[in-house]
């Protein structure tokens, strides 16, 4: 490759090399440390080969807002992770529940990473209830999201109302134009009738 080709190649790479990048923040999803998490979703999965049920959890770190998934096999001794999650979220007097009752609940979970064939699976190895301070963070986070959703909904309703009002005003203008056209037509008819009456009067005068 001669010098001119090298210069062109270098120039073509320059814009890409100069593109700005955003540095990723250090993750707070780590192993072996109790993490305050929020349950975003919980759905059943396929049973294991031993017939055990599986639960798919979508979890969010309360402070970093990072989201990840974890699969929990139900009723596996001695950990019984699914039971630990339920006990951490629901009051002791609740005997029956649905998976939706776990959504937006908070847990303090210790994780373990299982790396297999180039993939990393997140396993929950222990669960406890949130502390009072962590529970307050969870409630504030949910309240903030709900407020934002109400604001977006209100803005959407306002936009729809404005569109409807503009549409009604356009229809009123159309009706008003139609009414004015009708009035003009009626006046013309009246003028023609008056002209006819005058002609009749003239004819009567001629007869006299």
Secondary structure, DSSP 4 states (H G I P E B T S, - for coil): --HHHHHHHHHHHHHHHT---PPPPPP---SSS-EEEEEEEEEEEPPPTTS--EEEEEEEETTT--EEEEEEETT-TTT-HHHHHHHHHS-TT-----GGGGTT-EEEEEEEEEEETTEEEEEEEEEEPPPHHHHHHHHHHHHHHHHHHHHHHHHHHHHHHHHHHHHHHHHHHHHHHHHHHHHHHHHHHHHHHHHHHHHHHHHHHHH-
